[in-house]
Amino acid sequence: MIRLEHVSKSYDGTPVIDDLSLRVAEGQTIVLIGPSGCGKTTLLRMMVALARPDEGEVFIHGEQLTRDSTQSLRGKLGYVIQDGGLFPHLTGKDNVALPARYRGWDKARVEQRIAELVELTQFPADGLKRYPLQLSGGQRQRLSLMRALMLDPDVLLLDEPLGALDPMIRFDLQEDLKAIFAALGKTVVLVTHDLREASYFADEMVLLHDGRIEQQGQAGDFVSSPSSEFVSRFVSAQRSFEPGAA
C-alpha cells in the first residue's frame, strides 16, 4: 500500500530523514513515535507529497509519488494535520465539503456524504453551521477527520491529531478513533510522541531517532526486547506505559 525506499531529507543542510525504508500494508495501522525532531512529521508529509525526498522514492499502491502523479494519488489520501487546519472563515459544513467541491461533486452527493460522516464521527449535526472558533477542540478535530474522509480515501494520515486536547476529551476521541479505524478498515499512519497512545492504536509501532528507524514491532517488544539503549530510555521516560493501554 505505502512503500518508502531509502528516502532522505535535509533542511538547511541538516538531515531530518536519513536513508529510511518502510512498508505499510493495506488495512494496517502503523504509528510513528519518537521525540521531537526525530523526523515523524517529515516522514508523514513525504507520504502525502507535501515534502519531497532529496533521495529515494515513495510509492502509493505501487505507483511512485512524483510531481506528475501527485494530484491523482492525493485523492486516495486523507490527511489530518496537528491543529486540524480548518479555515476559520468557513462553517464546519463548508470546511468538510471543500475536497468534494474542488472535485466537482454535485450538491446531493456532498450532502449525502456529510450525513454519513456525521453519523460515523458522532459529530453534532447543528455544529455544521458554526465556525471553527465556535466549536470545542474535540469537535474541531472531528471536523478535520470528516474532511480527511470526505473523498473516502484508501489511506488516512494523522499528525498528532489529539495532542492539543485535554485528557478527558482526548480519551473519548481515542476510543472513537479506534472504532472508526476498525469500522472503515483503511490503511492508517498516525504520528504521536505518546507511547501509550501509540500502543493503543497500533498494529505495529515505528520508533524514530535522528531520522532513522530505531525499532519497529509490536508494543510489547519495546519493553521486553528493546533494540538499543535509546529504546530503553524512551520507554522508561514514559513511566506508566503498559502495552495496549490508552
C-alpha positions as CSV (number, residue, x, y, z in Angstrom):
1,M,0.0,0.0,0.0
2,I,2.7,2.6,1.1
3,R,6.3,2.0,0.4
4,L,9.3,4.2,1.1
5,E,12.6,3.2,-0.3
6,H,15.8,4.7,1.0
7,V,14.3,8.2,1.5
8,S,16.4,11.0,2.8
9,K,15.5,14.6,3.6
10,S,17.5,17.6,4.8
11,Y,16.6,21.2,5.7
12,D,19.2,23.8,5.5
13,G,21.9,21.2,5.4
14,T,20.6,19.3,8.5
15,P,19.5,15.7,7.9
16,V,15.9,15.1,9.1
17,I,15.3,11.7,7.4
18,D,18.4,9.5,6.7
19,D,18.2,6.6,4.3
20,L,14.9,5.2,5.7
21,S,12.8,2.4,4.2
22,L,9.4,1.5,5.4
23,R,6.4,-0.5,4.2
24,V,2.8,-0.1,5.4
25,A,0.5,-3.0,4.4
26,E,-3.1,-2.5,3.3
27,G,-5.5,-2.2,6.2
28,Q,-2.7,-1.9,8.7
29,T,-2.4,0.9,11.4
30,I,1.2,2.0,11.8
31,V,2.1,4.5,14.5
32,L,5.2,6.7,14.2
33,I,6.6,7.6,17.5
34,G,9.7,9.3,18.9
35,P,10.9,12.5,20.5
36,S,10.5,16.0,19.0
37,G,12.8,16.5,16.0
38,C,13.1,12.8,15.1
39,G,11.5,13.1,11.7
40,K,8.0,11.8,12.4
41,T,6.1,14.7,10.7
42,T,8.5,15.0,7.8
43,L,8.1,11.3,7.1
44,L,4.3,11.7,7.1
45,R,4.5,14.7,4.9
46,M,6.5,12.8,2.4
47,M,3.8,10.2,2.2
48,V,1.3,12.9,1.2
49,A,3.7,14.7,-1.2
50,L,3.9,17.9,1.0
51,A,7.6,17.2,1.3
52,R,9.7,15.6,-1.4
53,P,12.6,13.3,-0.5
54,D,16.0,14.6,-1.6
55,E,16.9,10.9,-2.3
56,G,14.8,7.8,-2.5
57,E,11.2,7.1,-3.7
58,V,7.7,7.0,-2.2
59,F,5.1,4.6,-3.6
60,I,1.3,4.5,-3.1
61,H,-0.5,1.5,-4.4
62,G,2.7,0.6,-6.3
63,E,2.7,4.0,-8.1
64,Q,5.6,6.3,-7.5
65,L,4.6,9.6,-5.9
66,T,6.0,12.2,-8.3
67,R,5.1,15.7,-9.3
68,D,3.1,14.3,-12.2
69,S,1.2,11.7,-10.1
70,T,0.6,13.8,-7.0
71,Q,-2.8,15.1,-8.0
72,S,-4.3,11.7,-8.9
73,L,-2.8,10.0,-5.8
74,R,-3.8,12.6,-3.3
75,G,-7.4,11.7,-3.8
76,K,-6.6,8.4,-2.2
77,L,-5.0,10.0,0.8
78,G,-6.8,11.7,3.7
79,Y,-4.6,14.0,5.9
80,V,-5.2,15.4,9.3
81,I,-2.6,17.9,10.5
82,Q,-1.7,18.8,14.1
83,D,-4.0,21.7,14.6
84,G,-6.8,20.5,12.3
85,G,-6.1,23.1,9.6
86,L,-9.7,24.3,9.5
87,F,-10.4,27.6,7.7
88,P,-11.8,30.0,10.3
89,H,-13.9,31.9,7.8
90,L,-15.8,28.8,6.7
91,T,-18.5,27.0,8.6
92,G,-18.0,23.4,9.7
93,K,-20.0,22.1,6.8
94,D,-18.1,24.2,4.2
95,N,-14.8,23.0,5.7
96,V,-15.8,19.4,5.4
97,A,-17.2,19.8,1.8
98,L,-14.1,21.5,0.4
99,P,-12.4,18.5,-1.1
100,A,-15.6,17.3,-2.8
101,R,-16.5,20.7,-4.2
102,Y,-12.9,21.0,-5.5
103,R,-13.5,17.8,-7.5
104,G,-16.9,19.0,-8.7
105,W,-19.3,16.8,-6.7
106,D,-23.0,17.8,-7.1
107,K,-24.8,19.1,-4.0
108,A,-26.8,16.0,-3.4
109,R,-23.7,13.8,-3.3
110,V,-22.0,16.2,-1.0
111,E,-25.0,16.3,1.4
112,Q,-25.2,12.5,1.5
113,R,-21.5,12.1,2.2
114,I,-21.6,14.7,5.0
115,A,-24.6,12.9,6.6
116,E,-22.7,9.6,6.5
117,L,-19.6,11.3,8.2
118,V,-21.7,13.0,10.9
119,E,-23.0,9.6,11.9
120,L,-19.6,7.9,11.7
121,T,-17.8,10.5,13.8
122,Q,-20.7,11.3,16.1
123,F,-20.4,15.0,15.3
124,P,-23.4,17.1,16.4
125,A,-25.3,18.0,13.2
126,D,-26.1,21.5,14.4
127,G,-22.3,22.2,14.7
128,L,-22.0,22.1,10.9
129,K,-23.5,25.6,10.9
130,R,-20.9,27.0,13.3
131,Y,-17.5,28.4,12.6
132,P,-14.4,26.6,14.0
133,L,-13.8,29.1,16.8
134,Q,-17.4,28.4,18.0
135,L,-16.6,24.7,18.4
136,S,-14.7,22.8,21.1
137,G,-11.3,21.4,20.5
138,G,-12.7,17.9,20.2
139,Q,-15.4,19.0,17.7
140,R,-12.8,20.7,15.6
141,Q,-10.8,17.5,15.4
142,R,-13.9,15.6,14.4
143,L,-14.5,18.1,11.6
144,S,-10.9,17.7,10.5
145,L,-11.3,13.9,10.4
146,M,-14.6,14.3,8.4
147,R,-12.8,16.5,5.9
148,A,-10.0,14.0,5.5
149,L,-12.6,11.2,5.0
150,M,-14.8,13.2,2.6
151,L,-13.5,11.5,-0.6
152,D,-13.4,8.1,1.0
153,P,-9.6,7.7,0.7
154,D,-7.8,4.4,0.9
155,V,-5.2,5.8,3.3
156,L,-5.6,8.0,6.4
157,L,-2.6,10.0,7.6
158,L,-2.9,11.8,11.0
159,D,-0.2,14.0,12.6
160,E,-0.7,14.1,16.3
161,P,-4.4,14.6,16.0
162,L,-5.1,14.5,19.7
163,G,-2.0,16.3,21.0
164,A,-3.7,19.6,21.9
165,L,-6.7,18.2,23.7
166,D,-7.4,18.0,27.4
167,P,-7.1,14.4,28.9
168,M,-10.9,13.7,29.1
169,I,-11.6,14.8,25.5
170,R,-8.5,13.0,24.3
171,F,-9.6,9.8,26.0
172,D,-13.1,9.9,24.4
173,L,-11.6,10.7,20.9
174,Q,-9.1,7.9,21.2
175,E,-11.9,5.4,21.7
176,D,-13.9,6.9,18.9
177,L,-11.0,7.0,16.5
178,K,-10.1,3.3,17.2
179,A,-13.7,2.3,16.5
180,I,-13.7,4.4,13.3
181,F,-10.4,2.7,12.1
182,A,-11.9,-0.7,12.8
183,A,-15.2,0.1,11.0
184,L,-13.5,1.5,7.9
185,G,-10.7,-0.9,7.6
186,K,-8.5,1.7,6.0
187,T,-4.7,1.9,6.0
188,V,-3.7,4.3,8.7
189,V,-0.4,6.1,9.6
190,L,-0.6,8.1,12.8
191,V,2.1,10.2,14.4
192,T,2.3,10.7,18.2
193,H,5.0,11.2,20.8
194,D,2.9,9.3,23.4
195,L,3.9,5.7,23.8
196,R,0.6,4.7,25.5
197,E,-1.4,6.3,22.7
198,A,0.7,4.6,20.1
199,S,0.3,1.2,21.7
200,Y,-3.5,1.7,21.9
201,F,-3.9,2.3,18.2
202,A,-1.0,0.4,16.5
203,D,-0.9,-2.9,14.7
204,E,2.8,-2.0,14.6
205,M,4.9,0.8,16.1
206,V,7.9,2.5,14.5
207,L,10.2,4.4,16.8
208,L,12.3,7.0,15.0
209,H,15.6,8.5,16.3
210,D,17.7,11.0,14.4
211,G,15.8,10.3,11.2
212,R,16.2,6.6,11.2
213,I,14.1,3.7,12.4
214,E,15.4,2.7,15.9
215,Q,12.9,-0.2,16.4
216,Q,9.8,-1.5,14.7
217,G,7.4,-4.0,16.0
218,Q,4.6,-4.9,18.5
219,A,4.2,-2.7,21.6
220,G,5.3,-5.4,24.0
221,D,8.6,-5.8,22.1
222,F,9.7,-2.3,23.1
223,V,9.5,-3.3,26.7
224,S,10.7,-7.0,26.6
225,S,13.2,-6.7,23.8
226,P,14.5,-3.1,23.3
227,S,16.9,-2.9,20.4
228,S,19.1,-0.2,21.9
229,E,19.8,1.9,25.0
230,F,17.8,4.7,23.3
231,V,14.7,2.5,23.1
232,S,15.0,1.6,26.8
233,R,15.4,5.2,27.8
234,F,12.4,6.3,25.6
235,V,10.2,3.6,27.2
236,S,11.4,4.4,30.7
237,A,10.7,8.1,30.2
238,Q,7.0,7.2,29.9
239,R,6.8,5.8,33.4
240,S,3.2,4.5,33.3
241,F,3.4,2.7,29.9
242,E,1.6,-0.6,29.6
243,P,1.3,-2.1,26.2
244,G,-2.3,-1.8,24.8
245,A,-3.4,0.8,27.3
246,A,-4.8,4.1,26.2
